[in-house]
Every structure is written in C-alpha cells, then in structure tokens.
C-alpha cells in the first residue's frame, strides 16, 4: 500500500511539474510576438501592470494550492478534508475581496505612483481576476491534497493557453484598428479574468454534502497567513522585483532627464529581458527540481546521506545549466535582441539582466530544499532583504545610469537574497556542494564556451560581413552558434568530469550522451 501511495505521489508530482513547465513556457514565449505587434511603448504599458496580475496568478496557480494541499492531505478523513476546504475558502474570499476593492478604489493612486495616470483602467481590469482566486486556489489545492493532480494540471495549461490566445488576438486587432496602447493594454489585461474563468470551468467541484458534520479545524486562518503567505511570496520573487521596477524605472528615467515618451520607450526595451530570464529559469529549475520528490521522500524516511547526495546533485545541476544558459545569452544577446525584437536596443542592460538567471535559479533551488524540510523563515528573511535593497536603490540607480542601473540593482538584490540563504542554511547545505574543484571546472567550461563562440562570430564576420546585419541574418547566426555553444560546453563538461556519472544520469537522455562520449574517447584513443 505504501509503495502504491509513493508511486501515485511521484506520478502526480511529475504531472504537475510538466503542466507547470508548459504554463511557464507559454507565459514566457508569447511576449515576443506581443512586443513585435505593439512596440516598445505598448509593451511598457502591459508590463507596468503585469506584476499585479502575476501576483494574483502566483496565489491561484502555485502558492496557495500547494499550501492548501498540505492542509487537506493532513486531514484524517473525507469530511475533515471538506471542512478544511470550506474554512480556507472563506479566508481566501476575504483576502480576494480586499485585494479587489483595494485595486479598484486605489487604481488612480497606484497608477500615479507608477508615473502614468493612464494606467488606471488597466489596474481595475486586473482586479476582477482576484475574484476567481478563491475558487481556483481552493479547488486545485483540494484535489492536490487528495493526490488527484490531473485536474490542477489541466486547468493550469488551459488557463495559459486561453490567456495567451486572448492577448495575441487583442494585440493583432489593436494593431489593425490602430487603438491607443492604453486601450490595447486594458483589453489585453482582461485575458487574466477570461483565462481564470476557463480554468475554473475545467476544474471538478470540490464541495460535497456536509454529512457527517465535523468540528472546525483550528488555526486555519493563522496558518494561511503565515505558511500560505510565505509560500506565495517566495513563488512570486521575480514578479515582486518587477513590481518595484514598475514604480521606479520609468519615474527614475524621467528624473534622470528623459522625456515622458522616451522613458516609456526605454522601459519597454528594459522589459524585454523578463521573458528571456523566465525561459532560462524554466529550463534550469525544471531539470533541477525533477529530483524534488525523491528529496522529500529521503527526508521523510530519515535517510540523511541520500538527502545530502540528492541535494548536492540538484544544486550542481541547477548551477551548471543556469551558468551555461546565462553565458550563452549574454554572449549572443545582440543577435537574440535583433532576431526577437527587430533591433539591438538595450543590449548591454539586457546582457547584465541575464545574470539574474544564475542567482534566481540558486535561490529557487535552495528554497525547494528548505521547503522539503519545512523551513520557510530563512527564505522569507532573504526575500525581504533583497526587496528592501531593490526598493531603496533602484530609483537612484536608474536616475544615474538608466536601464543598466536597474539591471545591476536587480542582480545585486538577488545576490543579497542568495547570500542570506547560503549563510543561514544548515551546514549540510553549505559544505561539500560548492567545492573549489567543481567551481573551477565550471568556470573553465563557461570560459571555453564563450571564447569558442566569440571566435566563431569573428570568423563569420570576416568571412561574410553582410551576414551580421538584419533580422534574418541574426536568425542564421543563432542557428549556427547555439548548437556550437551547446556542443562545446557539453564536450568540455564531459572532458573535465564536471559532474559525476551519477549526476549526469539524473538528466534526460544522459545515458545515451555518456555512451556516445565513451565511444568517441575509445575511438580517439586508437
């Protein structure tokens, strides 16, 4: 029976992980065609208000459902599970109603705080999505707590598909009809509410007859505030940093001497970095956290040696993938920028912004490990510390150094978070993971990949100078350089034994890669 439950849990975790990966991928990818349709200023309008939606989505998609599922799973029987769901539902309705009223009434003040009073209708449009948050979060959490993962997974994917489709349709129609960017933004923001309705429609209902009646479960409200709020904050880390940007970047650019229109345009360029960072995070964290169910099982069974081994593997894989992705994006940023967005505006600030991938990946991976041990306080302290740094410094940095200043402050804030987590973590999570030989090999692999890419780019420029100009040319260059960079990094990583065989084998299809590498070595030795 225990084996069956473990198998069901693992399969459910994999289903949810796959659904989350698809949802995050869609959420990152759609912004490229959207920006191409609406331009820098249209993208600025959307991204100024997006963090408010992002916070609500985090509550309903991942933060609250995970917490609610733990409450439901801990309940001893079906009636108690239903009672837990009913109590949480009432509390979340109070939270959702407060947020709805606060955003609706406070929209003019929030918009003025962002430096653009015309954002008021967009903020009020976003507010409606919060009214669906209780049904979505409680229903998802209830089914997850009963180890029924498919309803949540299906609703996550449906929600993102509907949202992306509505946004791109609105952008296309607004372009044809020559709407103002603010009218377009308001309609695009309505996608959040429409997508939430679609997600709710595909979710099975959790309410059942109240018989037999059970007593109220104590301390639900306090646990929802402390534990549930903590999970939501940690999940919304990057969105919270973006929210601070919404209040400080455009205002800082104007204070630094730019006109209002030029500041909006440059903020739209700065926002190009967010889908690229999100893509890097999706890949790195998805590979690393695939080990999370095994990690949690090892912790619950008291197998400390296995827990330490899995933690080391997860941390190292996360850093290796994030470092390779960051270095590749930074090196190829001029051509990525041209291919995706049609020009090379803001290449330097976008390249610096890519450093966020390494730090955010490490923070999220450390957080996953700490969550498996039911430790939340440290990551909350780290998050608050980083947000305080971002909030205090960002406006000043933007005023003096423009978008580049905002990029560096984001990286600095994440560095503060990572430092607090590392310093405050148990000794087991610090010793033996980041050894000097491992870090030296990783640095060497990254340096060789970057050097190889630079040589290849210089060679292409010398061979055919015209190849370096134009959007189509940028696509051609990336089709050559990205596979070359991947091959070069893998070859140096395998040759230097950056990861152990056991660590390699946790990655998909790594067994085939290792066999191929072994054949190459045997062939080369003859």
Secondary structure as UniProt FT lines:
FT   HELIX           2..58
FT   HELIX           59..63
FT   HELIX           64..74
FT   HELIX           78..113
FT   TURN            114..115
FT   HELIX           117..119
FT   HELIX           120..127
FT   HELIX           128..132
FT   HELIX           133..145
FT   TURN            146..147
FT   HELIX           150..177
FT   HELIX           181..201
FT   TURN            218..219
FT   HELIX           220..223
FT   HELIX           224..228
FT   HELIX           229..235
FT   HELIX           237..255
FT   TURN            256..257
FT   HELIX           260..270
FT   HELIX           272..289
FT   TURN            290..291
FT   HELIX           292..300
FT   TURN            301..302
FT   HELIX           304..341
FT   TURN            345..346
FT   HELIX           347..353
FT   TURN            354..355
FT   HELIX           356..372
FT   TURN            373..374
FT   HELIX           377..424
FT   HELIX           427..429
FT   TURN            430..433
FT   HELIX           436..463
FT   HELIX           465..468
FT   HELIX           471..495
FT   TURN            496..497
FT   HELIX           501..504
FT   TURN            505..506
FT   TURN            508..509
FT   HELIX           510..525
//
